[in-house]
Amino acid sequence: MTDRATPNLPARDFVSTSAFYAQLGFIEDYRDDGWMILRRGGVYLEFFPFPDLDPSTSSFSCCLRLDDVDDFYAVCRAAGLPETTHGWPRIHPPRRESSGLRIGALVDPDGSLLRLVQNG
């Protein structure tokens, strides 16, 4: 097994969070009252309950390093996520940054920012 890290993100409601991410191809690997793990291929997201979270003030974030950022962006758009600069959930298209990396963004219903980074 290789070393890895998984983001730990807040969820106001596990059922709603699971349903949102299911539209993007994630499946539940584990859930109890205090923890939930979702998986899409080799990408894992772990969630803890935070029922009082205000999405407008959330500062939670992580990076998803993807082999095909354009494909994941297309899945998000096909799920109906709006491409906008306000509100949540929303999606931002991948663009070449000054670093040379192509990076997009997904903001989930709880206000967590997931940077979508194209693998090298």
N, C-alpha and C positions, 0 to 999 in steps of 0.2 A: 504494500500500500504506500502511496506517496503522501508526503505532508500536504496539508491543505488547511485553509481557514474558511469559515462560513460566517456571513453577516448575521447579526442578531438584530432584528427590527421589531418595532412595536406594532401591535394590532389592537384596535379598539374592540374588534369582534372576530374571533377565529373563523366563524362560518362565512362571514362576508369577505374576509381576507382570502380564504381558500377559494371561494367562488370567483373572485376577481382574478387571482393568479391562474386558476384553471382555464380561463379564457386565453391565457398566454402559453398554455401547454404544460403548466406545472401540476404535479399530482402530490397528494398527501402521502408522505412516508411515515409520519407519526403525528399523533395529537392526543393530548390529555388536557386537563384544565389549566395547566401552567406552561405548556410549551407546544409548539407546532413546527414541523419540518416539512417543507415543500421541495420538490425536486423536478427539474427539467433537464433530462440527460445528465450531464456531470455538474450542473449548477444547482447548488443547494441554498435555500433561504430558510432561516430559522426565526421564529416569531415568539415573542413573549406578550402576555396580556398587558394592555395599557388602556383600560376603558375610558379614562378621563383625558386622553390625549386630545389636544387641539391641533388639528392638521395645519392650521395657518401659522402655528408657531413651532412646528416640528423642525428639529435640526438633525434628524437621523438620516444617515446616508451610507452608501456602499458603492463599490464598483463591480459590475459584471463584466468580466473579460471574456469576450465571445469570439469564436472562430469566424462567424458570419453575422456581424452586427446589422447588416442590411436585411437579412432574413428575419431576425428577431424584431426589427423595426416594422417590417411588413406584417408580421403576426400581430403586433400591437395595433397597427392601423386597421387591420381586418377585424379585430375585436371591437372596433369602434372608438378607440381612444382618440380624443381630439388633439390636434397639433395646434397648441395655443401657448401663450405665455402666462396665463392666469388660471387659477383653480386646480382642482385635482379630482380624479386622476387626469394626467395629460402626458403627451409624448413630445419629444424634441428630436428632429431628424439628425442622423450622424453627419458630422462635418469634420473636415480636416482642421485640426487645431495647430497652433504655432509649434507645439511639441512634435508635430508630424503625425500624431495619432489621430485616427478617426474616432470621434466621441459623440454620442447622442445621450439622451436622458429620458428617463421614465420617472414620473412622480405618481406614487400609488395613492389609493383613497385615504390613507392615513397621513399623507404629506411626506412620506419618506422619499428621498431622492436616490434613484439607482442610476449611476452613470453607466452608459453602455459603451464599452471600450473594445475596439477591434483588436484582436490578438495580432502580434507582430507579423 
